[in-house]
Amino acid sequence: MTVADVLNDASAQLHVDLETIIDNYNTLNAQSNAACAAVVKADAYGLGMEKIAPALFHHTECNTFFVANLVEAVKLRSILKGAKIYVFNGLFEDHVDIYLKQNITPILNDPNQIQLWNNKNQPCGIHFDTGINRLGFSDKQTEEFFNSKHNLNIDLVLSHFIQSEIPNHPSNEIQLDQFMRVRYQLPNAKASLCNSAGIYLGEDYHFDLLRPGIMLYGGNPGLPKRPVGITQAFEIKAKILQIRELEVGMSVGYNSLWTAPEKSRIAILNVGYADGTLKTSDRNSFVYIDGHIAKVVGKTSMDMIAIDITDAKFDKVTVNNFVEILGSNITLEMVAENSTLGHYELMTGIGRRYNKIYNLRA
Ligand SMILES: *Cc1c(COP(=O)(O)O)cnc(C)c1O
């Protein structure tokens, strides 16, 4: 094995199925006549923007990307020269030149940012708040904006939902009404309201451009059920480092949180707190190995967990075997159910030291 091989082999594996992400994009895009962008902030929700954004750009109709900040935008620009890139978090004075030079489009969130971009001639988006009170122009600032003179090339107006994953919630319609009023005053700009869950509120909400993030990757924003055609696009696999035989009464891990109730066989896996997604394994969590579900026992360590493989169905399990931590058998839904975490936190909490493996059929 070469040093380069070792560098790629140092840890557990994160498999990302680019083909599934492409299929998920096409499913979302097919819900509407609007164009569909891709939100790839937070390193594409933990899965790797550098591989995912080009896959979408080259293999789907997607040519518009949203990121959170300028760092992400500059990285994305270096790999996708031809894409339209918007930055959600707004414009800061020190950054104006970089936006202009790199052809990155800021989304302006308050009147000061309007001043910074005035007379620049390059496009911008404007975020109007419709109730979430996070980013964007307040009602008062919106009114002042429409009563003032400015010289801006606005190509996108957007707003963001409070709880689009709850289809019957009255706030969705209230936000829609408010967004339509603003949107009407900037008829030449494209309008964008829908995150992933918003897309499933129906055509009245779609406008010109959809902005899904989590569902591209197969996560569920909190809808009662994952919609048809949206599939979890990733899998985490750990390796068995060692197998131990325990006598009755021996304990496993820090603070002896688990004690063998019988003669037991325990496998030690190479993922822990530092790899994320496992913050819940002190409680009730499971892995999948050799066709069966095994239970995590004892407290999670920085770099390891232990599983109970005492049952005879695990007799063939040996050192170096791979174990599914998250995937088609241990789904995000199952992990979320056993924890207080939602899919957003589980995905963005995926650690950075996985050996990332991407597949795309030729
Ligand atoms: C993160 C984000 C999105 C994407 O949201 P998902 O729920 O992941 O689809 C869309 N718009 C804005 C403003 C965001 O911050």
The ligand as an ORCA input file, in Angstrom:
! r2SCAN-3c Opt
* xyz 0 1
  C     -30.978     26.436      3.587
  C     -31.931     27.258      2.791
  C     -32.689     26.675      1.763
  C     -32.752     25.171      1.537
  O     -33.558     24.621      2.551
  P     -33.919     23.041      2.624
  O     -34.916     22.976      3.707
  O     -32.648     22.353      2.967
  O     -34.443     22.665      1.310
  C     -33.458     27.501      0.959
  N     -33.489     28.851      1.175
  C     -32.803     29.444      2.182
  C     -32.901     30.914      2.375
  C     -32.005     28.675      3.033
  O     -31.337     29.257      4.034
*
